């Protein structure tokens, strides 16, 4: 998963829209997460089917992303969970993929 250097997050009662500079050549890529528990297609690597489910859990936005591709012996997949939390002007994203986890910290601009 590429790391964003810029994020714009728009929240409404029904969905969360995340714009990040993780597209090709750092272009802006937009992911829309529905908050009703349904799965939605989101941008991902070429050739991979990428979908996500999102929910608010304890004041955090928790997004579970599923990427899959057809391999020579059947489908291959990976799950990634991003948990977004805000404290003042600081956004923290805790990302978990299998046994690996990382913490990304962003400061609000302006």
N, CA, C and O atoms as a MOPAC input file, in Angstrom:
PM7 MOZYME 1SCF
protein

 N      0.84500 1    -1.17600 1     0.00000 1
 C      0.00000 1     0.00000 1     0.00000 1
 C      0.89100 1     1.24000 1     0.00000 1
 O      1.73100 1     1.39100 1     0.88700 1
 N      0.72400 1     2.12400 1    -0.97500 1
 C      1.51600 1     3.35600 1    -0.97900 1
 C      1.07800 1     4.26700 1     0.16500 1
 O     -0.08300 1     4.25900 1     0.57400 1
 N      2.01600 1     5.04400 1     0.66800 1
 C      1.72300 1     5.96700 1     1.76300 1
 C      1.38300 1     7.34200 1     1.20900 1
 O      2.11100 1     7.88800 1     0.38000 1
 N      0.28100 1     7.88700 1     1.67200 1
 C     -0.14300 1     9.21900 1     1.23800 1
 C      0.64900 1    10.27900 1     1.97300 1
 O      0.93200 1    10.14200 1     3.16300 1
 N      1.00800 1    11.33800 1     1.26100 1
 C      1.60300 1    12.49600 1     1.92700 1
 C      0.55100 1    13.56700 1     2.15800 1
 O      0.73100 1    14.45200 1     2.99500 1
 N     -0.56000 1    13.48700 1     1.40800 1
 C     -1.66400 1    14.43500 1     1.55500 1
 C     -2.97700 1    13.66800 1     1.58900 1
 O     -3.21900 1    12.79400 1     0.75600 1
 N     -3.82600 1    14.00100 1     2.56300 1
 C     -5.15400 1    13.41400 1     2.68100 1
 C     -6.18100 1    14.52300 1     2.83200 1
 O     -5.95000 1    15.50100 1     3.54200 1
 N     -7.31700 1    14.36700 1     2.16100 1
 C     -8.47700 1    15.22800 1     2.37400 1
 C     -9.62300 1    14.27800 1     2.70500 1
 O     -9.93700 1    13.38100 1     1.92200 1
 N    -10.24600 1    14.47500 1     3.86600 1
 C    -11.30200 1    13.56500 1     4.32200 1
 C    -12.59100 1    14.36400 1     4.49700 1
 O    -12.62900 1    15.37900 1     5.19300 1
 N    -13.64500 1    13.87400 1     3.84400 1
 C    -14.95600 1    14.51400 1     3.92800 1
 C    -15.91900 1    13.51800 1     4.56000 1
 O    -16.04200 1    12.38400 1     4.09600 1
 N    -16.60100 1    13.94000 1     5.61700 1
 C    -17.47700 1    13.04900 1     6.37800 1
 C    -18.92000 1    13.53100 1     6.27600 1
 O    -19.20300 1    14.71600 1     6.45100 1
 N    -19.82900 1    12.59600 1     5.99100 1
 C    -21.25800 1    12.86900 1     6.03900 1
 C    -21.89000 1    11.73500 1     6.84500 1
 O    -21.20900 1    10.75400 1     7.14600 1
 N    -23.16100 1    11.83800 1     7.20000 1
 C    -23.77800 1    10.75000 1     7.97100 1
 C    -23.77100 1     9.40000 1     7.24900 1
 O    -23.77400 1     8.36000 1     7.90800 1
 N    -23.76300 1     9.39000 1     5.91800 1
 C    -23.87200 1     8.14400 1     5.16700 1
 C    -22.54100 1     7.58900 1     4.67300 1
 O    -22.43000 1     6.39100 1     4.41100 1
 N    -21.51700 1     8.45900 1     4.54000 1
 C    -20.27000 1     7.99200 1     3.95200 1
 C    -19.08400 1     8.86200 1     4.34300 1
 O    -19.23500 1     9.97700 1     4.84300 1
 N    -17.90100 1     8.31100 1     4.09700 1
 C    -16.65300 1     9.04400 1     4.27600 1
 C    -15.91200 1     8.97300 1     2.95100 1
 O    -15.74400 1     7.89300 1     2.38500 1
 N    -15.46500 1    10.13400 1     2.44900 1
 C    -14.71200 1    10.20600 1     1.20400 1
 C    -13.28200 1    10.59200 1     1.55800 1
 O    -13.05000 1    11.59700 1     2.22900 1
 N    -12.32100 1     9.78100 1     1.09900 1
 C    -10.91300 1    10.04000 1     1.35900 1
 C    -10.21200 1    10.28800 1     0.02600 1
 O    -10.20100 1     9.42600 1    -0.85300 1
 N     -9.63100 1    11.47200 1    -0.11100 1
 C     -8.82500 1    11.80200 1    -1.28200 1
 C     -7.36900 1    11.77100 1    -0.84300 1
 O     -6.99600 1    12.40000 1     0.14700 1
 N     -6.54200 1    11.02700 1    -1.59500 1
 C     -5.12900 1    10.93200 1    -1.23900 1
 C     -4.27900 1    11.00100 1    -2.50000 1
 O     -4.76500 1    10.77800 1    -3.60900 1
 N     -3.01900 1    11.31000 1    -2.31200 1
 C     -2.09900 1    11.41100 1    -3.44700 1
 C     -1.37000 1    10.07700 1    -3.66500 1
 O     -0.14800 1    10.04300 1    -3.81000 1
 N     -2.13300 1     8.99300 1    -3.68600 1
 C     -1.53900 1     7.66600 1    -3.83600 1
 C     -1.78900 1     7.06400 1    -5.21500 1
 O     -1.47300 1     5.89700 1    -5.44200 1
 N     -2.35100 1     7.84200 1    -6.13500 1
 C     -2.59200 1     7.34500 1    -7.48200 1
 C     -1.31300 1     7.34100 1    -8.31100 1
 O     -0.24100 1     7.67700 1    -7.80800 1
 N     -1.42600 1     6.96300 1    -9.56600 1
 C     -0.27300 1     6.94200 1   -10.46800 1
 C      0.37700 1     8.32000 1   -10.52200 1
 O     -0.30100 1     9.33700 1   -10.66500 1
 N      1.69100 1     8.33500 1   -10.40700 1
 C      2.47400 1     9.58100 1   -10.44100 1
 C      1.97300 1    10.58400 1    -9.40200 1
 O      1.97400 1    11.79100 1    -9.64300 1
 N      1.53900 1    10.06900 1    -8.23200 1
 C      1.07000 1    10.89000 1    -7.10300 1
 C     -0.20300 1    11.68100 1    -7.43400 1
 O     -0.47200 1    12.71500 1    -6.82200 1
 N     -0.98500 1    11.18700 1    -8.40700 1
 C     -2.24600 1    11.84700 1    -8.71800 1
 C     -3.24000 1    11.57800 1    -7.58300 1
 O     -3.07900 1    10.63400 1    -6.80900 1
 N     -4.25600 1    12.41700 1    -7.50300 1
 C     -5.26400 1    12.27400 1    -6.44800 1
 C     -6.17600 1    11.09100 1    -6.76900 1
 O     -6.69300 1    10.96400 1    -7.87900 1
 N     -6.35500 1    10.23900 1    -5.77700 1
 C     -7.19300 1     9.04800 1    -5.88200 1
 C     -8.28700 1     9.17200 1    -4.82700 1
 O     -8.00200 1     9.52200 1    -3.68200 1
 N     -9.52700 1     8.89200 1    -5.19400 1
 C    -10.65700 1     9.05400 1    -4.28600 1
 C    -11.28000 1     7.70800 1    -3.93300 1
 O    -11.59400 1     6.91000 1    -4.81500 1
 N    -11.45500 1     7.46400 1    -2.63300 1
 C    -12.13500 1     6.26800 1    -2.13100 1
 C    -13.34800 1     6.71800 1    -1.33100 1
 O    -13.24700 1     7.59200 1    -0.47000 1
 N    -14.49800 1     6.11100 1    -1.62200 1
 C    -15.72700 1     6.42800 1    -0.90300 1
 C    -16.13600 1     5.20300 1    -0.09600 1
 O    -16.32300 1     4.11700 1    -0.64500 1
 N    -16.27200 1     5.39100 1     1.21200 1
 C    -16.63600 1     4.31300 1     2.12100 1
 C    -18.03500 1     4.56700 1     2.66300 1
 O    -18.27800 1     5.58600 1     3.31000 1
 N    -18.95500 1     3.64500 1     2.40200 1
 C    -20.32000 1     3.74000 1     2.92700 1
 C    -20.31100 1     3.33500 1     4.39900 1
 O    -19.58200 1     2.42200 1     4.78600 1
 N    -21.10300 1     3.99900 1     5.20600 1
 C    -21.14500 1     3.71000 1     6.64300 1
 C    -22.30200 1     2.79800 1     7.03200 1
 O    -22.59800 1     2.64100 1     8.21700 1
 N    -22.96100 1     2.19300 1     6.03500 1
 C    -24.08600 1     1.29900 1     6.32700 1
 C    -23.66100 1    -0.16900 1     6.38700 1
 O    -24.50800 1    -1.05800 1     6.47400 1
 N    -22.34500 1    -0.42600 1     6.34100 1
 C    -21.85200 1    -1.79200 1     6.42000 1
 C    -21.73200 1    -2.49800 1     5.08200 1
 O    -21.26200 1    -3.63400 1     5.01400 1
 N    -22.15900 1    -1.82400 1     4.01000 1
 C    -22.07000 1    -2.45300 1     2.69200 1
 C    -20.65100 1    -2.34200 1     2.12800 1
 O    -19.88300 1    -1.45500 1     2.49800 1
 N    -20.33500 1    -3.25400 1     1.23900 1
 C    -19.03100 1    -3.26500 1     0.57900 1
 C    -19.10700 1    -2.39300 1    -0.66600 1
 O    -20.09200 1    -2.44000 1    -1.40200 1
 N    -18.06900 1    -1.60000 1    -0.90000 1
 C    -18.00900 1    -0.75700 1    -2.09400 1
 C    -16.67300 1    -0.97200 1    -2.79300 1
 O    -15.66400 1    -1.26300 1    -2.15100 1
 N    -16.68000 1    -0.82700 1    -4.10900 1
 C    -15.43400 1    -0.90300 1    -4.85100 1
 C    -14.63900 1     0.37000 1    -4.63600 1
 O    -15.19300 1     1.46900 1    -4.65300 1
 N    -13.33700 1     0.22000 1    -4.43300 1
 C    -12.44500 1     1.35700 1    -4.24000 1
 C    -11.23200 1     1.17600 1    -5.15800 1
 O    -10.96300 1     0.06600 1    -5.61600 1
 N    -10.49900 1     2.26400 1    -5.42900 1
 C     -9.32500 1     2.14100 1    -6.28500 1
 C     -8.28100 1     1.19600 1    -5.68600 1
 O     -8.11600 1     1.11900 1    -4.46800 1
 N     -7.59300 1     0.49000 1    -6.55900 1
 C     -6.53900 1    -0.41800 1    -6.13500 1
 C     -5.56400 1    -0.63000 1    -7.28200 1
 O     -5.69300 1    -0.00200 1    -8.33200 1
 N     -4.59200 1    -1.50800 1    -7.08900 1
 C     -3.60900 1    -1.75900 1    -8.13700 1
 C     -4.26900 1    -2.35900 1    -9.38400 1
 O     -5.28000 1    -3.05500 1    -9.28600 1
 N     -3.69200 1    -2.08500 1   -10.54300 1
 C     -4.21100 1    -2.63200 1   -11.79600 1
 C     -4.27300 1    -4.15300 1   -11.72600 1
 O     -3.32600 1    -4.80600 1   -11.28600 1
 N     -5.39800 1    -4.70500 1   -12.16500 1
 C     -5.56400 1    -6.15200 1   -12.18800 1
 C     -6.13600 1    -6.73400 1   -10.91100 1
 O     -6.54700 1    -7.89400 1   -10.89600 1
 N     -6.17000 1    -5.95800 1    -9.84100 1
 C     -6.69600 1    -6.43800 1    -8.56200 1
 C     -8.11700 1    -5.92300 1    -8.37600 1
 O     -8.40800 1    -4.76500 1    -8.67600 1
 N     -9.00500 1    -6.79000 1    -7.87900 1
 C    -10.32800 1    -6.34100 1    -7.45300 1
 C    -10.17400 1    -5.83300 1    -6.02800 1
 O     -9.66900 1    -6.54500 1    -5.15900 1
 N    -10.60900 1    -4.60900 1    -5.79100 1
 C    -10.43000 1    -4.00000 1    -4.47200 1
 C    -11.76300 1    -3.46200 1    -3.97600 1
 O    -12.41400 1    -2.66600 1    -4.65200 1
 N    -12.16500 1    -3.90700 1    -2.78200 1
 C    -13.40200 1    -3.44000 1    -2.17000 1
 C    -13.13900 1    -3.12600 1    -0.70500 1
 O    -12.12400 1    -3.53100 1    -0.13700 1
 N    -14.07300 1    -2.39600 1    -0.10400 1
 C    -13.89700 1    -2.00400 1     1.29900 1
 C    -15.23800 1    -1.93200 1     2.00600 1
 O    -16.27200 1    -1.63000 1     1.41000 1
 N    -15.18200 1    -2.22000 1     3.29600 1
 C    -16.31400 1    -2.02200 1     4.20400 1
 C    -15.83700 1    -1.08100 1     5.29600 1
 O    -14.68600 1    -1.15300 1     5.72500 1
 N    -16.71700 1    -0.20000 1     5.74700 1
 C    -16.33500 1     0.76900 1     6.77300 1
 C    -17.39900 1     0.84700 1     7.85200 1
 O    -18.57700 1     0.57800 1     7.61400 1
 N    -16.95200 1     1.22600 1     9.05400 1
 C    -17.86800 1     1.40900 1    10.18300 1
 C    -17.22400 1     2.34500 1    11.18800 1
 O    -16.00000 1     2.45100 1    11.26900 1
 N    -18.05900 1     3.01400 1    11.94100 1
 C    -17.57400 1     3.81800 1    13.06600 1
 C    -17.56600 1     2.89500 1    14.28000 1
 O    -18.58000 1     2.27800 1    14.60600 1
 N    -16.41700 1     2.80500 1    14.94500 1
 C    -16.26000 1     1.91500 1    16.09500 1
 C    -15.51800 1     2.66500 1    17.19700 1
 O    -14.32300 1     2.93300 1    17.07400 1
 N    -16.21800 1     2.99800 1    18.26200 1
 C    -15.57900 1     3.69500 1    19.38300 1
 C    -14.98700 1     5.03700 1    18.99400 1
 O    -13.93400 1     5.41700 1    19.50800 1
 N    -15.64200 1     5.76100 1    18.09800 1
 C    -15.14400 1     7.06800 1    17.67900 1
 C    -14.09200 1     7.00600 1    16.58200 1
 O    -13.59700 1     8.04200 1    16.13700 1
 N    -13.74700 1     5.80200 1    16.14400 1
 C    -12.76500 1     5.64700 1    15.06200 1
 C    -13.47500 1     5.15500 1    13.80200 1
 O    -14.46000 1     4.42200 1    13.87700 1
 N    -12.95900 1     5.56900 1    12.65000 1
 C    -13.40800 1     5.01300 1    11.37900 1
 C    -12.54600 1     3.79500 1    11.10500 1
 O    -11.32500 1     3.90700 1    11.00500 1
 N    -13.17300 1     2.62600 1    10.98400 1
 C    -12.43700 1     1.39300 1    10.72200 1
 C    -12.81800 1     0.91200 1     9.32200 1
 O    -13.98500 1     0.63500 1     9.04700 1
 N    -11.82300 1     0.81700 1     8.44600 1
 C    -12.02400 1     0.42400 1     7.05700 1
 C    -11.29200 1    -0.89500 1     6.82000 1
 O    -10.08700 1    -0.99100 1     7.05600 1
 N    -12.01900 1    -1.90700 1     6.35300 1
 C    -11.42000 1    -3.18600 1     6.00000 1
 C    -11.39800 1    -3.28500 1     4.48200 1
 O    -12.44300 1    -3.27500 1     3.83100 1
 N    -10.19800 1    -3.37900 1     3.92800 1
 C    -10.00100 1    -3.40500 1     2.48300 1
 C     -9.63500 1    -4.82900 1     2.06800 1
 O     -8.78300 1    -5.46800 1     2.68700 1
 N    -10.28300 1    -5.31100 1     1.02500 1
 C    -10.02000 1    -6.64100 1     0.48700 1
 C     -9.52600 1    -6.49000 1    -0.94800 1
 O    -10.20600 1    -5.90700 1    -1.79200 1
 N     -8.32900 1    -7.02400 1    -1.21200 1
 C     -7.78300 1    -7.03300 1    -2.56100 1
 C     -7.63900 1    -8.47500 1    -2.99800 1
 O     -7.14400 1    -9.30800 1    -2.23900 1
 N     -8.07300 1    -8.78500 1    -4.23100 1
 C     -7.93200 1   -10.14600 1    -4.73000 1
 C     -7.58700 1   -10.11800 1    -6.22000 1
 O     -7.93600 1    -9.19100 1    -6.95100 1
 N     -6.89500 1   -11.16100 1    -6.62900 1
 C     -6.49400 1   -11.32400 1    -8.02100 1
 C     -6.53700 1   -12.81400 1    -8.32800 1
 O     -6.32200 1   -13.64600 1    -7.44600 1
 N     -6.81200 1   -13.13900 1    -9.57000 1
 C     -6.86100 1   -14.54100 1    -9.98100 1
 C     -5.43600 1   -15.02000 1   -10.23200 1
 O     -4.74800 1   -14.50100 1   -11.11100 1
 N     -4.99800 1   -16.00100 1    -9.46500 1
 C     -3.67600 1   -16.59000 1    -9.62300 1
 C     -3.75800 1   -17.87500 1   -10.42300 1
 O     -4.85300 1   -18.29600 1   -10.79700 1
 N     -2.62800 1   -18.50800 1   -10.69300 1
 C     -2.62600 1   -19.73400 1   -11.48800 1
 C     -3.37000 1   -20.89000 1   -10.81400 1
 O     -3.84000 1   -21.80000 1   -11.49600 1
 N     -3.47800 1   -20.86300 1    -9.50100 1
 C     -4.17000 1   -21.92500 1    -8.76400 1
 C     -5.44900 1   -21.43800 1    -8.10500 1
 O     -5.93100 1   -22.05500 1    -7.15600 1
 N     -6.00700 1   -20.32800 1    -8.60200 1
 C     -7.22100 1   -19.76900 1    -8.01900 1
 C     -6.97100 1   -18.38800 1    -7.45200 1
 O     -5.87300 1   -17.84700 1    -7.58100 1
 N     -7.98200 1   -17.81700 1    -6.82500 1
 C     -7.86800 1   -16.45000 1    -6.31900 1
 C     -6.84500 1   -16.33300 1    -5.18100 1
 O     -6.69700 1   -17.22800 1    -4.35000 1
 N     -6.15400 1   -15.20300 1    -5.18100 1
 C     -5.20300 1   -14.84400 1    -4.12500 1
 C     -5.71900 1   -13.54400 1    -3.53000 1
 O     -6.12700 1   -12.65000 1    -4.27100 1
 N     -5.71100 1   -13.42100 1    -2.20700 1
 C     -6.25200 1   -12.20600 1    -1.61000 1
 C     -5.46400 1   -11.72600 1    -0.41100 1
 O     -4.67500 1   -12.46000 1     0.18500 1
 N     -5.70200 1   -10.48400 1    -0.08200 1
 C     -5.09000 1    -9.86500 1     1.08900 1
 C     -6.11500 1    -8.92200 1     1.71600 1
 O     -6.85600 1    -8.23800 1     1.01000 1
 N     -6.14900 1    -8.89300 1     3.04300 1
 C     -7.00300 1    -7.96400 1     3.78100 1
 C     -6.13400 1    -6.95500 1     4.51000 1
 O     -5.09600 1    -7.30100 1     5.07600 1
 N     -6.57000 1    -5.70900 1     4.49000 1
 C     -5.88800 1    -4.63500 1     5.20700 1
 C     -6.94300 1    -3.88800 1     6.00800 1
 O     -8.02300 1    -3.59800 1     5.49200 1
 N     -6.64400 1    -3.57400 1     7.25700 1
 C     -7.55000 1    -2.78300 1     8.08600 1
 C     -6.87900 1    -1.47100 1     8.43700 1
 O     -5.76700 1    -1.45200 1     8.96400 1
 N     -7.56700 1    -0.36500 1     8.14100 1
 C     -7.11300 1     0.97400 1     8.51700 1
 C     -8.07900 1     1.51400 1     9.55900 1
 O     -9.28800 1     1.54700 1     9.32900 1
 N     -7.55400 1     1.93800 1    10.70300 1
 C     -8.36600 1     2.54800 1    11.75600 1
 C     -7.94700 1     4.01000 1    11.87900 1
 O     -6.82200 1     4.30800 1    12.27900 1
 N     -8.86000 1     4.92200 1    11.53000 1
 C     -8.61100 1     6.36800 1    11.55100 1
 C     -9.10800 1     6.92900 1    12.87600 1
 O    -10.23700 1     6.65400 1    13.28300 1
 N     -8.26900 1     7.71800 1    13.55400 1
 C     -8.71000 1     8.40700 1    14.77000 1
 C     -8.14400 1     9.82300 1    14.75500 1
 O     -7.07200 1    10.08100 1    14.20700 1
 N     -8.89600 1    10.73000 1    15.37500 1
 C     -8.50400 1    12.14000 1    15.40400 1
 C     -8.39200 1    12.59600 1    16.84500 1
 O     -9.24800 1    12.30200 1    17.67800 1
 N     -7.30900 1    13.32700 1    17.12300 1
 C     -7.10800 1    13.95300 1    18.42900 1
 C     -6.64800 1    15.38100 1    18.16100 1
 O     -5.49100 1    15.61300 1    17.81000 1
 N     -7.56700 1    16.34200 1    18.32900 1
 C     -7.23500 1    17.73300 1    18.01300 1
 C     -6.97700 1    17.87400 1    16.52500 1
 O     -7.84200 1    17.56000 1    15.70800 1
 N     -5.78700 1    18.34700 1    16.16900 1
 C     -5.41500 1    18.53300 1    14.76200 1
 C     -4.56900 1    17.39400 1    14.22400 1
 O     -3.92800 1    17.53500 1    13.18300 1
 N     -4.55800 1    16.26300 1    14.92300 1
 C     -3.71500 1    15.13200 1    14.52000 1
 C     -4.59600 1    13.93900 1    14.12500 1
 O     -5.46000 1    13.50700 1    14.88900 1
 N     -4.35600 1    13.42000 1    12.91700 1
 C     -5.02100 1    12.22700 1    12.42400 1
 C     -4.02700 1    11.08000 1    12.51400 1
 O     -2.89800 1    11.19000 1    12.03700 1
 N     -4.44800 1     9.98500 1    13.12300 1
 C     -3.61400 1     8.78500 1    13.19500 1
 C     -4.33500 1     7.66000 1    12.46500 1
 O     -5.52300 1     7.42300 1    12.67900 1
 N     -3.59900 1     6.97500 1    11.60300 1
 C     -4.12900 1     5.80000 1    10.91700 1
 C     -3.29100 1     4.61000 1    11.36300 1
 O     -2.07600 1     4.58100 1    11.16300 1
 N     -3.94800 1     3.63800 1    11.96400 1
 C     -3.28100 1     2.39900 1    12.34500 1
 C     -3.63700 1     1.36700 1    11.28500 1
 O     -4.79800 1     0.98700 1    11.13700 1
 N     -2.62000 1     0.91700 1    10.54800 1
 C     -2.81800 1    -0.01100 1     9.43000 1
 C     -2.31200 1    -1.38900 1     9.81700 1
 O     -1.19200 1    -1.53800 1    10.30400 1
 N     -3.16400 1    -2.40900 1     9.59200 1
 C     -2.79400 1    -3.78300 1     9.90000 1
 C     -2.99400 1    -4.63200 1     8.65200 1
 O     -4.05000 1    -4.59900 1     8.02100 1
 N     -1.95700 1    -5.39300 1     8.30900 1
 C     -2.01800 1    -6.33700 1     7.19500 1
 C     -1.34500 1    -7.61500 1     7.66500 1
 O     -0.12200 1    -7.67000 1     7.79400 1
 N     -2.15400 1    -8.65100 1     7.92300 1
 C     -1.59700 1    -9.88900 1     8.46400 1
 C     -0.95400 1    -9.61900 1     9.81600 1
 O     -1.59000 1    -9.07600 1    10.71900 1
 N      0.30800 1   -10.00000 1     9.95000 1
 C      1.03300 1    -9.78100 1    11.21000 1
 C      1.71300 1    -8.42100 1    11.27000 1
 O      2.24100 1    -8.02800 1    12.31000 1
 N      1.69800 1    -7.70600 1    10.15100 1
 C      2.37400 1    -6.40800 1    10.09100 1
 C      1.42000 1    -5.28100 1    10.44100 1
 O      0.24700 1    -5.30400 1    10.06800 1
 N      1.93200 1    -4.30100 1    11.15700 1
 C      1.14000 1    -3.11600 1    11.45100 1
 C      2.04900 1    -1.89700 1    11.44300 1
 O      3.24900 1    -1.99400 1    11.70000 1
 N      1.46100 1    -0.76100 1    11.14700 1
 C      2.19600 1     0.49800 1    11.16100 1
 C      1.25200 1     1.61100 1    11.58900 1
 O      0.03100 1     1.49700 1    11.48000 1
 N      1.84300 1     2.67700 1    12.07400 1
 C      1.06500 1     3.82900 1    12.50400 1
 C      1.49300 1     5.01800 1    11.66400 1
 O      2.67600 1     5.35000 1    11.59000 1
 N      0.51500 1     5.65700 1    11.03000 1
 C      0.75700 1     6.83400 1    10.19800 1
 C      0.14200 1     8.03100 1    10.90800 1
 O     -0.99900 1     7.96100 1    11.36500 1
 N      0.88500 1     9.12700 1    11.00600 1
 C      0.42000 1    10.30600 1    11.71500 1
 C      0.45100 1    11.50400 1    10.76900 1
 O      1.46300 1    11.77500 1    10.12200 1
 N     -0.67500 1    12.21800 1    10.70000 1
 C     -0.81600 1    13.39500 1     9.84800 1
 C     -1.23400 1    14.58300 1    10.69200 1
 O     -2.03700 1    14.43600 1    11.61300 1
 N     -0.69800 1    15.76700 1    10.39000 1
 C     -1.09800 1    17.00600 1    11.04600 1
 C     -2.00300 1    17.79500 1    10.11500 1
 O     -1.75700 1    17.86500 1     8.91100 1
 N     -3.04700 1    18.38700 1    10.67200 1
 C     -3.99300 1    19.17200 1     9.87400 1
 C     -3.29200 1    20.41500 1     9.34100 1
 O     -2.59800 1    21.11400 1    10.07900 1
 N     -3.48100 1    20.67900 1     8.05800 1
 C     -2.90500 1    21.87900 1     7.44400 1
 C     -3.84900 1    23.04500 1     7.64000 1
 O     -5.07000 1    22.89200 1     7.67600 1
 N     -3.24600 1    24.21700 1     7.76500 1
 C     -4.01900 1    25.46300 1     7.82300 1
 C     -4.94200 1    25.50300 1     8.92800 1
 O     -5.65700 1    26.49100 1     9.10000 1

